[in-house]
Amino acid sequence: MEALEACILGHWTHSHEEDTPDAMIYRPASYSFPPSRGRMGLEFRSGGELIYYGIAPADGTQPDTGHWAIEGANRVRIVVDNARIQPFVLEVISCDDDMLKVRQ
């Protein structure tokens, strides 16, 4: 559990080009992404603080605050402070410095 928390801390951006039928791929925000009309992301901060980056109406980024918590060995519960975004759970398949891979 501690290893998962240490690994997910940071700002991750969805690399939708790399998604598979079973997994969504996130890369560090510093990654060199190809052009896209918008990308969602998650910034996990210590103490359970979260910034959820949704896609804004004009294809930019819309940040919302929230919080996260580890649930079990590979699950992270996400709650965004926006009534339009329902709480959800990420099931982490793998995580390292270059990629966060979660179940679709």
Secondary structure as the mmCIF struct_conf table of DSSP 4:
data_model
#
loop_
_struct_conf.conf_type_id
_struct_conf.id
_struct_conf.beg_label_comp_id
_struct_conf.beg_label_asym_id
_struct_conf.beg_label_seq_id
_struct_conf.end_label_comp_id
_struct_conf.end_label_asym_id
_struct_conf.end_label_seq_id
HELX_RH_AL_P HELX_RH_AL_P1 GLU A 2 ILE A 8
STRN STRN1 GLY A 10 HIS A 14
HELX_RH_3T_P HELX_RH_3T_P1 HIS A 16 GLU A 18
BEND BEND1 PRO A 21 ASP A 22
STRN STRN2 ALA A 23 PRO A 28
TURN_TY1_P TURN_TY1_P1 ALA A 29 SER A 30
BEND BEND2 TYR A 31 TYR A 31
HELX_LH_PP_P HELX_LH_PP_P1 PHE A 33 PRO A 35
BEND BEND3 ARG A 37 ARG A 37
STRN STRN3 GLY A 41 PHE A 44
HELX_RH_3T_P HELX_RH_3T_P2 SER A 46 GLY A 48
STRN STRN4 GLU A 49 ILE A 55
HELX_LH_PP_P HELX_LH_PP_P2 ALA A 56 ALA A 56
TURN_TY1_P TURN_TY1_P2 PRO A 57 ALA A 58
BEND BEND4 ASP A 59 GLY A 60
STRN STRN5 THR A 61 ILE A 70
BEND BEND5 GLY A 72 ASN A 74
STRN STRN6 ARG A 75 VAL A 80
BEND BEND6 ASP A 81 ASP A 81
TURN_TY1_P TURN_TY1_P3 ALA A 83 ARG A 84
BEND BEND7 ILE A 85 ILE A 85
STRN STRN7 PHE A 88 CYS A 95
BEND BEND8 ASP A 97 ASP A 98
STRN STRN8 LEU A 100 ARG A 103
#
